[in-house]
Every structure is written in C-alpha cells, then in structure tokens.
Amino acid sequence: MTTRTASRTPSDTATRFATGLLALALGGFLIFGAGFASADQLHDTAHDARHAMGLPCH
C-alpha cells in the first residue's frame, strides 16, 4: 500500500491568490458597473443577452 502526501508549492499558493484577486476585481467591476448604469442600459444589455442565448422576449 502506498501513501501520498499533498504539499503545496509556493507557485500553487501564488496562483490561487492571483485567481482569487482576479475574481474579486471582476466581481467588483460587475457590481459597480451595474450600480452606476442607467436603467435603459441595463434593460438593453439583458435584452441582448436573451437574444444571444436564443430565448424569446417581449
């Protein structure tokens, strides 16, 4: 029977940290982008997204 031990390398930790930081930045951008956008822009974006997915609207 063999036993494996898992160890994290510094590059693995740095990659995970960078990925988390990127996700946080992207999420913040989306939240603030939607928060400061006008209602017409949000409607048009949702409308275009529905058409892109092939879903009916109106």
PDB file of N, CA, C, O and CB in Angstrom:
ATOM      1  N   MET A   1       0.849  -1.170   0.000  1.00  0.00           N
ATOM      2  CA  MET A   1       0.000   0.000   0.000  1.00  0.00           C
ATOM      3  C   MET A   1       0.897   1.236   0.000  1.00  0.00           C
ATOM      4  O   MET A   1       1.854   1.320   0.770  1.00  0.00           O
ATOM      5  CB  MET A   1      -0.967  -0.004   1.223  1.00  0.00           C
ATOM      6  N   THR A   2       0.583   2.176  -0.855  1.00  0.00           N
ATOM      7  CA  THR A   2       1.380   3.396  -0.925  1.00  0.00           C
ATOM      8  C   THR A   2       0.601   4.553  -0.317  1.00  0.00           C
ATOM      9  O   THR A   2      -0.630   4.580  -0.346  1.00  0.00           O
ATOM     10  CB  THR A   2       1.775   3.715  -2.385  1.00  0.00           C
ATOM     11  N   THR A   3       1.325   5.481   0.221  1.00  0.00           N
ATOM     12  CA  THR A   3       0.711   6.645   0.852  1.00  0.00           C
ATOM     13  C   THR A   3       1.197   7.892   0.134  1.00  0.00           C
ATOM     14  O   THR A   3       2.393   8.062  -0.105  1.00  0.00           O
ATOM     15  CB  THR A   3       1.045   6.711   2.373  1.00  0.00           C
ATOM     16  N   ARG A   4       0.272   8.747  -0.202  1.00  0.00           N
ATOM     17  CA  ARG A   4       0.625  10.001  -0.843  1.00  0.00           C
ATOM     18  C   ARG A   4       0.458  11.137   0.148  1.00  0.00           C
ATOM     19  O   ARG A   4      -0.467  11.147   0.960  1.00  0.00           O
ATOM     20  CB  ARG A   4      -0.232  10.241  -2.098  1.00  0.00           C
ATOM     21  N   THR A   5       1.345  12.067   0.067  1.00  0.00           N
ATOM     22  CA  THR A   5       1.213  13.268   0.876  1.00  0.00           C
ATOM     23  C   THR A   5       1.091  14.461  -0.052  1.00  0.00           C
ATOM     24  O   THR A   5       1.821  14.570  -1.038  1.00  0.00           O
ATOM     25  CB  THR A   5       2.416  13.435   1.843  1.00  0.00           C
ATOM     26  N   ALA A   6       0.193  15.325   0.256  1.00  0.00           N
ATOM     27  CA  ALA A   6      -0.016  16.515  -0.568  1.00  0.00           C
ATOM     28  C   ALA A   6       0.740  17.687   0.041  1.00  0.00           C
ATOM     29  O   ALA A   6       0.662  17.941   1.243  1.00  0.00           O
ATOM     30  CB  ALA A   6      -1.528  16.846  -0.699  1.00  0.00           C
ATOM     31  N   SER A   7       1.454  18.377  -0.792  1.00  0.00           N
ATOM     32  CA  SER A   7       2.144  19.565  -0.319  1.00  0.00           C
ATOM     33  C   SER A   7       1.907  20.682  -1.325  1.00  0.00           C
ATOM     34  O   SER A   7       1.864  20.458  -2.535  1.00  0.00           O
ATOM     35  CB  SER A   7       3.668  19.297  -0.119  1.00  0.00           C
ATOM     36  N   ARG A   8       1.760  21.855  -0.808  1.00  0.00           N
ATOM     37  CA  ARG A   8       1.537  22.998  -1.677  1.00  0.00           C
ATOM     38  C   ARG A   8       2.857  23.689  -1.946  1.00  0.00           C
ATOM     39  O   ARG A   8       3.645  23.959  -1.039  1.00  0.00           O
ATOM     40  CB  ARG A   8       0.525  23.978  -1.056  1.00  0.00           C
ATOM     41  N   THR A   9       3.066  23.958  -3.187  1.00  0.00           N
ATOM     42  CA  THR A   9       4.271  24.681  -3.562  1.00  0.00           C
ATOM     43  C   THR A   9       3.974  26.168  -3.522  1.00  0.00           C
ATOM     44  O   THR A   9       2.808  26.555  -3.602  1.00  0.00           O
ATOM     45  CB  THR A   9       4.774  24.251  -4.966  1.00  0.00           C
ATOM     46  N   PRO A  10       4.973  27.001  -3.402  1.00  0.00           N
ATOM     47  CA  PRO A  10       4.734  28.448  -3.395  1.00  0.00           C
ATOM     48  C   PRO A  10       4.045  28.939  -4.662  1.00  0.00           C
ATOM     49  O   PRO A  10       3.242  29.870  -4.607  1.00  0.00           O
ATOM     50  CB  PRO A  10       6.040  29.184  -3.218  1.00  0.00           C
ATOM     51  N   SER A  11       4.348  28.326  -5.800  1.00  0.00           N
ATOM     52  CA  SER A  11       3.704  28.769  -7.038  1.00  0.00           C
ATOM     53  C   SER A  11       2.217  28.424  -7.025  1.00  0.00           C
ATOM     54  O   SER A  11       1.407  29.176  -7.567  1.00  0.00           O
ATOM     55  CB  SER A  11       4.389  28.129  -8.260  1.00  0.00           C
ATOM     56  N   ASP A  12       1.848  27.302  -6.417  1.00  0.00           N
ATOM     57  CA  ASP A  12       0.441  26.926  -6.320  1.00  0.00           C
ATOM     58  C   ASP A  12      -0.308  27.934  -5.453  1.00  0.00           C
ATOM     59  O   ASP A  12      -1.421  28.333  -5.797  1.00  0.00           O
ATOM     60  CB  ASP A  12       0.295  25.499  -5.742  1.00  0.00           C
ATOM     61  N   THR A  13       0.272  28.342  -4.361  1.00  0.00           N
ATOM     62  CA  THR A  13      -0.351  29.323  -3.479  1.00  0.00           C
ATOM     63  C   THR A  13      -0.468  30.669  -4.176  1.00  0.00           C
ATOM     64  O   THR A  13      -1.491  31.343  -4.055  1.00  0.00           O
ATOM     65  CB  THR A  13       0.449  29.466  -2.180  1.00  0.00           C
ATOM     66  N   ALA A  14       0.561  31.061  -4.897  1.00  0.00           N
ATOM     67  CA  ALA A  14       0.529  32.338  -5.621  1.00  0.00           C
ATOM     68  C   ALA A  14      -0.528  32.313  -6.722  1.00  0.00           C
ATOM     69  O   ALA A  14      -1.207  33.313  -6.956  1.00  0.00           O
ATOM     70  CB  ALA A  14       1.914  32.652  -6.225  1.00  0.00           C
ATOM     71  N   THR A  15      -0.668  31.193  -7.388  1.00  0.00           N
ATOM     72  CA  THR A  15      -1.680  31.068  -8.443  1.00  0.00           C
ATOM     73  C   THR A  15      -3.074  31.168  -7.857  1.00  0.00           C
ATOM     74  O   THR A  15      -3.938  31.842  -8.417  1.00  0.00           O
ATOM     75  CB  THR A  15      -1.519  29.739  -9.199  1.00  0.00           C
ATOM     76  N   ARG A  16      -3.299  30.507  -6.744  1.00  0.00           N
ATOM     77  CA  ARG A  16      -4.611  30.566  -6.098  1.00  0.00           C
ATOM     78  C   ARG A  16      -4.923  31.982  -5.623  1.00  0.00           C
ATOM     79  O   ARG A  16      -6.058  32.444  -5.744  1.00  0.00           O
ATOM     80  CB  ARG A  16      -4.670  29.589  -4.915  1.00  0.00           C
ATOM     81  N   PHE A  17      -3.931  32.662  -5.091  1.00  0.00           N
ATOM     82  CA  PHE A  17      -4.122  34.036  -4.628  1.00  0.00           C
ATOM     83  C   PHE A  17      -4.431  34.959  -5.809  1.00  0.00           C
ATOM     84  O   PHE A  17      -5.333  35.793  -5.724  1.00  0.00           O
ATOM     85  CB  PHE A  17      -2.869  34.532  -3.871  1.00  0.00           C
ATOM     86  N   ALA A  18      -3.698  34.815  -6.892  1.00  0.00           N
ATOM     87  CA  ALA A  18      -3.924  35.644  -8.078  1.00  0.00           C
ATOM     88  C   ALA A  18      -5.304  35.385  -8.674  1.00  0.00           C
ATOM     89  O   ALA A  18      -5.979  36.321  -9.104  1.00  0.00           O
ATOM     90  CB  ALA A  18      -2.838  35.379  -9.131  1.00  0.00           C
ATOM     91  N   THR A  19      -5.725  34.127  -8.701  1.00  0.00           N
ATOM     92  CA  THR A  19      -7.046  33.787  -9.223  1.00  0.00           C
ATOM     93  C   THR A  19      -8.145  34.398  -8.356  1.00  0.00           C
ATOM     94  O   THR A  19      -9.123  34.933  -8.877  1.00  0.00           O
ATOM     95  CB  THR A  19      -7.216  32.261  -9.300  1.00  0.00           C
ATOM     96  N   GLY A  20      -7.988  34.321  -7.048  1.00  0.00           N
ATOM     97  CA  GLY A  20      -8.964  34.922  -6.144  1.00  0.00           C
ATOM     98  C   GLY A  20      -9.017  36.429  -6.275  1.00  0.00           C
ATOM     99  O   GLY A  20     -10.095  37.021  -6.231  1.00  0.00           O
ATOM    100  N   LEU A  21      -7.869  37.052  -6.433  1.00  0.00           N
ATOM    101  CA  LEU A  21      -7.811  38.504  -6.600  1.00  0.00           C
ATOM    102  C   LEU A  21      -8.469  38.923  -7.911  1.00  0.00           C
ATOM    103  O   LEU A  21      -9.186  39.923  -7.953  1.00  0.00           O
ATOM    104  CB  LEU A  21      -6.355  38.994  -6.556  1.00  0.00           C
ATOM    105  N   LEU A  22      -8.232  38.176  -8.968  1.00  0.00           N
ATOM    106  CA  LEU A  22      -8.865  38.468 -10.252  1.00  0.00           C
ATOM    107  C   LEU A  22     -10.382  38.314 -10.162  1.00  0.00           C
ATOM    108  O   LEU A  22     -11.118  39.148 -10.690  1.00  0.00           O
ATOM    109  CB  LEU A  22      -8.305  37.549 -11.345  1.00  0.00           C
ATOM    110  N   ALA A  23     -10.852  37.269  -9.507  1.00  0.00           N
ATOM    111  CA  ALA A  23     -12.291  37.063  -9.345  1.00  0.00           C
ATOM    112  C   ALA A  23     -12.915  38.188  -8.524  1.00  0.00           C
ATOM    113  O   ALA A  23     -14.020  38.639  -8.826  1.00  0.00           O
ATOM    114  CB  ALA A  23     -12.567  35.709  -8.677  1.00  0.00           C
ATOM    115  N   LEU A  24     -12.217  38.639  -7.499  1.00  0.00           N
ATOM    116  CA  LEU A  24     -12.714  39.746  -6.680  1.00  0.00           C
ATOM    117  C   LEU A  24     -12.790  41.033  -7.490  1.00  0.00           C
ATOM    118  O   LEU A  24     -13.770  41.771  -7.390  1.00  0.00           O
ATOM    119  CB  LEU A  24     -11.819  39.949  -5.454  1.00  0.00           C
ATOM    120  N   ALA A  25     -11.772  41.305  -8.283  1.00  0.00           N
ATOM    121  CA  ALA A  25     -11.767  42.511  -9.113  1.00  0.00           C
ATOM    122  C   ALA A  25     -12.868  42.463 -10.166  1.00  0.00           C
ATOM    123  O   ALA A  25     -13.552  43.461 -10.394  1.00  0.00           O
ATOM    124  CB  ALA A  25     -10.404  42.687  -9.788  1.00  0.00           C
ATOM    125  N   LEU A  26     -13.044  41.321 -10.805  1.00  0.00           N
ATOM    126  CA  LEU A  26     -14.091  41.187 -11.822  1.00  0.00           C
ATOM    127  C   LEU A  26     -15.477  41.328 -11.199  1.00  0.00           C
ATOM    128  O   LEU A  26     -16.343  42.002 -11.756  1.00  0.00           O
ATOM    129  CB  LEU A  26     -13.971  39.832 -12.543  1.00  0.00           C
ATOM    130  N   GLY A  27     -15.688  40.703 -10.057  1.00  0.00           N
ATOM    131  CA  GLY A  27     -16.979  40.828  -9.372  1.00  0.00           C
ATOM    132  C   GLY A  27     -17.265  42.256  -8.959  1.00  0.00           C
ATOM    133  O   GLY A  27     -18.391  42.730  -9.114  1.00  0.00           O
ATOM    134  N   GLY A  28     -16.265  42.953  -8.433  1.00  0.00           N
ATOM    135  CA  GLY A  28     -16.442  44.357  -8.065  1.00  0.00           C
ATOM    136  C   GLY A  28     -16.756  45.218  -9.262  1.00  0.00           C
ATOM    137  O   GLY A  28     -17.597  46.114  -9.187  1.00  0.00           O
ATOM    138  N   PHE A  29     -16.081  44.952 -10.376  1.00  0.00           N
ATOM    139  CA  PHE A  29     -16.352  45.705 -11.601  1.00  0.00           C
ATOM    140  C   PHE A  29     -17.791  45.492 -12.059  1.00  0.00           C
ATOM    141  O   PHE A  29     -18.465  46.446 -12.447  1.00  0.00           O
ATOM    142  CB  PHE A  29     -15.375  45.293 -12.713  1.00  0.00           C
ATOM    143  N   LEU A  30     -18.266  44.248 -12.017  1.00  0.00           N
ATOM    144  CA  LEU A  30     -19.634  43.970 -12.451  1.00  0.00           C
ATOM    145  C   LEU A  30     -20.663  44.597 -11.518  1.00  0.00           C
ATOM    146  O   LEU A  30     -21.665  45.142 -11.981  1.00  0.00           O
ATOM    147  CB  LEU A  30     -19.863  42.469 -12.535  1.00  0.00           C
ATOM    148  N   ILE A  31     -20.430  44.529 -10.220  1.00  0.00           N
ATOM    149  CA  ILE A  31     -21.370  45.104  -9.254  1.00  0.00           C
ATOM    150  C   ILE A  31     -21.451  46.621  -9.413  1.00  0.00           C
ATOM    151  O   ILE A  31     -22.544  47.183  -9.494  1.00  0.00           O
ATOM    152  CB  ILE A  31     -20.953  44.744  -7.815  1.00  0.00           C
ATOM    153  N   PHE A  32     -20.291  47.282  -9.457  1.00  0.00           N
ATOM    154  CA  PHE A  32     -20.293  48.731  -9.582  1.00  0.00           C
ATOM    155  C   PHE A  32     -20.736  49.167 -10.970  1.00  0.00           C
ATOM    156  O   PHE A  32     -21.365  50.215 -11.117  1.00  0.00           O
ATOM    157  CB  PHE A  32     -18.914  49.288  -9.276  1.00  0.00           C
ATOM    158  N   GLY A  33     -20.417  48.379 -11.987  1.00  0.00           N
ATOM    159  CA  GLY A  33     -20.866  48.701 -13.347  1.00  0.00           C
ATOM    160  C   GLY A  33     -22.383  48.668 -13.442  1.00  0.00           C
ATOM    161  O   GLY A  33     -22.986  49.540 -14.069  1.00  0.00           O
ATOM    162  N   ALA A  34     -22.998  47.679 -12.831  1.00  0.00           N
ATOM    163  CA  ALA A  34     -24.460  47.609 -12.838  1.00  0.00           C
ATOM    164  C   ALA A  34     -25.057  48.666 -11.923  1.00  0.00           C
ATOM    165  O   ALA A  34     -26.151  49.165 -12.188  1.00  0.00           O
ATOM    166  CB  ALA A  34     -24.934  46.216 -12.413  1.00  0.00           C
ATOM    167  N   GLY A  35     -24.367  49.010 -10.865  1.00  0.00           N
ATOM    168  CA  GLY A  35     -24.886  50.008  -9.933  1.00  0.00           C
ATOM    169  C   GLY A  35     -24.927  51.411 -10.508  1.00  0.00           C
ATOM    170  O   GLY A  35     -25.823  52.191 -10.184  1.00  0.00           O
ATOM    171  N   PHE A  36     -23.962  51.739 -11.360  1.00  0.00           N
ATOM    172  CA  PHE A  36     -23.897  53.082 -11.921  1.00  0.00           C
ATOM    173  C   PHE A  36     -24.485  53.188 -13.321  1.00  0.00           C
ATOM    174  O   PHE A  36     -24.529  54.281 -13.886  1.00  0.00           O
ATOM    175  CB  PHE A  36     -22.481  53.543 -11.946  1.00  0.00           C
ATOM    176  N   ALA A  37     -24.935  52.079 -13.892  1.00  0.00           N
ATOM    177  CA  ALA A  37     -25.523  52.111 -15.228  1.00  0.00           C
ATOM    178  C   ALA A  37     -26.971  52.599 -15.141  1.00  0.00           C
ATOM    179  O   ALA A  37     -27.645  52.418 -14.127  1.00  0.00           O
ATOM    180  CB  ALA A  37     -25.455  50.707 -15.892  1.00  0.00           C
ATOM    181  N   SER A  38     -27.426  53.213 -16.214  1.00  0.00           N
ATOM    182  CA  SER A  38     -28.819  53.664 -16.231  1.00  0.00           C
ATOM    183  C   SER A  38     -29.743  52.469 -16.468  1.00  0.00           C
ATOM    184  O   SER A  38     -29.302  51.411 -16.917  1.00  0.00           O
ATOM    185  CB  SER A  38     -29.036  54.750 -17.325  1.00  0.00           C
ATOM    186  N   ALA A  39     -31.005  52.648 -16.168  1.00  0.00           N
ATOM    187  CA  ALA A  39     -31.975  51.560 -16.312  1.00  0.00           C
ATOM    188  C   ALA A  39     -32.097  51.136 -17.774  1.00  0.00           C
ATOM    189  O   ALA A  39     -32.257  49.948 -18.056  1.00  0.00           O
ATOM    190  CB  ALA A  39     -33.351  51.987 -15.766  1.00  0.00           C
ATOM    191  N   ASP A  40     -32.025  52.075 -18.696  1.00  0.00           N
ATOM    192  CA  ASP A  40     -32.123  51.733 -20.116  1.00  0.00           C
ATOM    193  C   ASP A  40     -30.952  50.876 -20.569  1.00  0.00           C
ATOM    194  O   ASP A  40     -31.124  49.942 -21.352  1.00  0.00           O
ATOM    195  CB  ASP A  40     -32.193  52.997 -20.959  1.00  0.00           C
ATOM    196  N   GLN A  41     -29.767  51.194 -20.078  1.00  0.00           N
ATOM    197  CA  GLN A  41     -28.596  50.401 -20.443  1.00  0.00           C
ATOM    198  C   GLN A  41     -28.713  48.982 -19.900  1.00  0.00           C
ATOM    199  O   GLN A  41     -28.374  48.025 -20.595  1.00  0.00           O
ATOM    200  CB  GLN A  41     -27.313  51.064 -19.922  1.00  0.00           C
ATOM    201  N   LEU A  42     -29.186  48.837 -18.675  1.00  0.00           N
ATOM    202  CA  LEU A  42     -29.344  47.501 -18.087  1.00  0.00           C
ATOM    203  C   LEU A  42     -30.388  46.696 -18.853  1.00  0.00           C
ATOM    204  O   LEU A  42     -30.198  45.505 -19.104  1.00  0.00           O
ATOM    205  CB  LEU A  42     -29.741  47.606 -16.601  1.00  0.00           C
ATOM    206  N   HIS A  43     -31.489  47.345 -19.225  1.00  0.00           N
ATOM    207  CA  HIS A  43     -32.536  46.654 -19.984  1.00  0.00           C
ATOM    208  C   HIS A  43     -32.000  46.198 -21.341  1.00  0.00           C
ATOM    209  O   HIS A  43     -32.230  45.063 -21.756  1.00  0.00           O
ATOM    210  CB  HIS A  43     -33.766  47.572 -20.176  1.00  0.00           C
ATOM    211  N   ASP A  44     -31.289  47.084 -22.022  1.00  0.00           N
ATOM    212  CA  ASP A  44     -30.748  46.733 -23.333  1.00  0.00           C
ATOM    213  C   ASP A  44     -29.741  45.593 -23.237  1.00  0.00           C
ATOM    214  O   ASP A  44     -29.702  44.723 -24.107  1.00  0.00           O
ATOM    215  CB  ASP A  44     -30.095  47.950 -23.977  1.00  0.00           C
ATOM    216  N   THR A  45     -28.933  45.593 -22.194  1.00  0.00           N
ATOM    217  CA  THR A  45     -27.957  44.525 -22.006  1.00  0.00           C
ATOM    218  C   THR A  45     -28.654  43.189 -21.757  1.00  0.00           C
ATOM    219  O   THR A  45     -28.284  42.174 -22.348  1.00  0.00           O
ATOM    220  CB  THR A  45     -27.016  44.858 -20.840  1.00  0.00           C
ATOM    221  N   ALA A  46     -29.655  43.188 -20.890  1.00  0.00           N
ATOM    222  CA  ALA A  46     -30.397  41.951 -20.614  1.00  0.00           C
ATOM    223  C   ALA A  46     -31.128  41.483 -21.866  1.00  0.00           C
ATOM    224  O   ALA A  46     -31.185  40.285 -22.141  1.00  0.00           O
ATOM    225  CB  ALA A  46     -31.401  42.161 -19.457  1.00  0.00           C
ATOM    226  N   HIS A  47     -31.683  42.414 -22.618  1.00  0.00           N
ATOM    227  CA  HIS A  47     -32.401  42.088 -23.848  1.00  0.00           C
ATOM    228  C   HIS A  47     -31.461  41.437 -24.855  1.00  0.00           C
ATOM    229  O   HIS A  47     -31.806  40.421 -25.458  1.00  0.00           O
ATOM    230  CB  HIS A  47     -33.042  43.349 -24.454  1.00  0.00           C
ATOM    231  N   ASP A  48     -30.273  42.014 -25.041  1.00  0.00           N
ATOM    232  CA  ASP A  48     -29.293  41.457 -25.978  1.00  0.00           C
ATOM    233  C   ASP A  48     -28.794  40.093 -25.510  1.00  0.00           C
ATOM    234  O   ASP A  48     -28.551  39.205 -26.327  1.00  0.00           O
ATOM    235  CB  ASP A  48     -28.109  42.419 -26.146  1.00  0.00           C
ATOM    236  N   ALA A  49     -28.643  39.926 -24.210  1.00  0.00           N
ATOM    237  CA  ALA A  49     -28.188  38.638 -23.683  1.00  0.00           C
ATOM    238  C   ALA A  49     -29.228  37.552 -23.933  1.00  0.00           C
ATOM    239  O   ALA A  49     -28.875  36.421 -24.268  1.00  0.00           O
ATOM    240  CB  ALA A  49     -27.889  38.746 -22.178  1.00  0.00           C
ATOM    241  N   ARG A  50     -30.489  37.882 -23.777  1.00  0.00           N
ATOM    242  CA  ARG A  50     -31.555  36.901 -24.047  1.00  0.00           C
ATOM    243  C   ARG A  50     -31.546  36.490 -25.514  1.00  0.00           C
ATOM    244  O   ARG A  50     -31.694  35.310 -25.831  1.00  0.00           O
ATOM    245  CB  ARG A  50     -32.940  37.478 -23.668  1.00  0.00           C
ATOM    246  N   HIS A  51     -31.375  37.456 -26.406  1.00  0.00           N
ATOM    247  CA  HIS A  51     -31.311  37.133 -27.840  1.00  0.00           C
ATOM    248  C   HIS A  51     -30.096  36.285 -28.151  1.00  0.00           C
ATOM    249  O   HIS A  51     -30.183  35.369 -28.968  1.00  0.00           O
ATOM    250  CB  HIS A  51     -31.282  38.413 -28.684  1.00  0.00           C
ATOM    251  N   ALA A  52     -28.955  36.566 -27.519  1.00  0.00           N
ATOM    252  CA  ALA A  52     -27.737  35.804 -27.766  1.00  0.00           C
ATOM    253  C   ALA A  52     -27.896  34.341 -27.342  1.00  0.00           C
ATOM    254  O   ALA A  52     -27.291  33.451 -27.939  1.00  0.00           O
ATOM    255  CB  ALA A  52     -26.559  36.440 -27.025  1.00  0.00           C
ATOM    256  N   MET A  53     -28.711  34.093 -26.309  1.00  0.00           N
ATOM    257  CA  MET A  53     -28.936  32.712 -25.844  1.00  0.00           C
ATOM    258  C   MET A  53     -30.064  32.031 -26.612  1.00  0.00           C
ATOM    259  O   MET A  53     -30.340  30.851 -26.394  1.00  0.00           O
ATOM    260  CB  MET A  53     -29.257  32.703 -24.346  1.00  0.00           C
ATOM    261  N   GLY A  54     -30.712  32.764 -27.506  1.00  0.00           N
ATOM    262  CA  GLY A  54     -31.785  32.172 -28.303  1.00  0.00           C
ATOM    263  C   GLY A  54     -33.111  32.115 -27.565  1.00  0.00           C
ATOM    264  O   GLY A  54     -34.004  31.368 -27.964  1.00  0.00           O
ATOM    265  N   LEU A  55     -33.255  32.880 -26.511  1.00  0.00           N
ATOM    266  CA  LEU A  55     -34.505  32.885 -25.747  1.00  0.00           C
ATOM    267  C   LEU A  55     -35.436  33.974 -26.273  1.00  0.00           C
ATOM    268  O   LEU A  55     -34.976  35.041 -26.678  1.00  0.00           O
ATOM    269  CB  LEU A  55     -34.225  33.097 -24.237  1.00  0.00           C
ATOM    270  N   PRO A  56     -36.729  33.713 -26.270  1.00  0.00           N
ATOM    271  CA  PRO A  56     -37.659  34.746 -26.724  1.00  0.00           C
ATOM    272  C   PRO A  56     -37.828  35.830 -25.660  1.00  0.00           C
ATOM    273  O   PRO A  56     -37.626  35.597 -24.468  1.00  0.00           O
ATOM    274  CB  PRO A  56     -39.023  34.126 -27.070  1.00  0.00           C
ATOM    275  N   CYS A  57     -38.193  36.987 -26.116  1.00  0.00           N
ATOM    276  CA  CYS A  57     -38.512  38.077 -25.204  1.00  0.00           C
ATOM    277  C   CYS A  57     -39.628  38.900 -25.834  1.00  0.00           C
ATOM    278  O   CYS A  57     -39.901  38.775 -27.028  1.00  0.00           O
ATOM    279  CB  CYS A  57     -37.253  38.961 -24.901  1.00  0.00           C
ATOM    280  N   HIS A  58     -40.254  39.719 -25.051  1.00  0.00           N
ATOM    281  CA  HIS A  58     -41.395  40.552 -25.472  1.00  0.00           C
ATOM    282  C   HIS A  58     -42.460  39.676 -26.089  1.00  0.00           C
ATOM    283  O   HIS A  58     -43.503  40.176 -26.509  1.00  0.00           O
ATOM    284  CB  HIS A  58     -40.953  41.647 -26.476  1.00  0.00           C
TER     285      HIS A  58
END
